[in-house]
């Protein structure tokens, strides 16, 4: 088969489609991972702040703890 310059054979076209789909899958996976990490970090920070608040309310923090 002879193709004009710039034309893609059926296989090359399919491969390009697969590469684009693969890139999109990887991009989506990365976005989801970043979102999940961000949410987990927010929860950890929120949990730490809540724990400190409870300790303060109970008077459990001492100067030793506050220096950390």
C-alpha positions in Angstrom: 0.0 0.0 0.0 1.2 3.5 -0.7 0.1 6.4 1.4 0.4 10.1 0.7 2.7 12.0 3.1 0.9 12.8 6.3 -1.6 10.0 5.9 -1.6 7.3 8.5 -2.3 3.7 7.9 -5.1 2.0 9.8 -2.6 0.6 12.4 -0.9 3.9 13.0 -4.3 5.6 13.4 -5.4 2.9 15.9 -2.1 3.2 17.8 -2.4 7.0 18.0 -5.9 6.5 19.4 -4.6 4.0 22.0 -1.8 6.4 23.0 -4.2 9.2 23.5 -6.5 7.0 25.5 -3.6 5.8 27.6 -2.4 9.4 28.2 -5.9 10.3 29.3 -6.1 7.4 31.7 -2.8 8.2 33.3 -3.7 11.9 33.6 -7.0 11.0 35.3 -5.3 8.6 37.7 -2.8 11.2 38.7 -5.5 13.8 39.3 -7.4 11.4 41.4 -4.3 10.5 43.4 -3.5 14.2 44.0 -7.1 14.8 45.1 -7.0 11.8 47.5 -3.7 12.9 49.1 -5.0 16.4 49.5 -8.2 15.2 51.2 -6.2 12.8 53.5 -3.8 15.7 54.5 -6.8 17.9 55.3 -8.3 15.2 57.4 -5.1 14.6 59.3 -4.7 18.4 59.9 -8.3 18.6 61.0 -7.9 15.6 63.3 -4.7 17.0 64.8 -6.3 20.4 65.4 -9.4 18.7 67.0 -7.1 16.6 69.3 -5.2 19.7 70.4 -8.5 21.6 71.0 -9.8 18.7 73.2 -6.6 18.6 75.1 -6.7 22.3 75.7 -10.3 22.1 76.9 -9.4 19.3 79.3 -6.3 21.1 80.5 -4.1 18.2 79.4 -1.5 20.2 77.6 1.4 21.3 79.7 4.2 23.7 78.9 6.3 20.7 77.9 3.8 19.8 75.2 3.4 23.4 74.0 7.1 23.8 73.3 7.0 21.0 70.6 
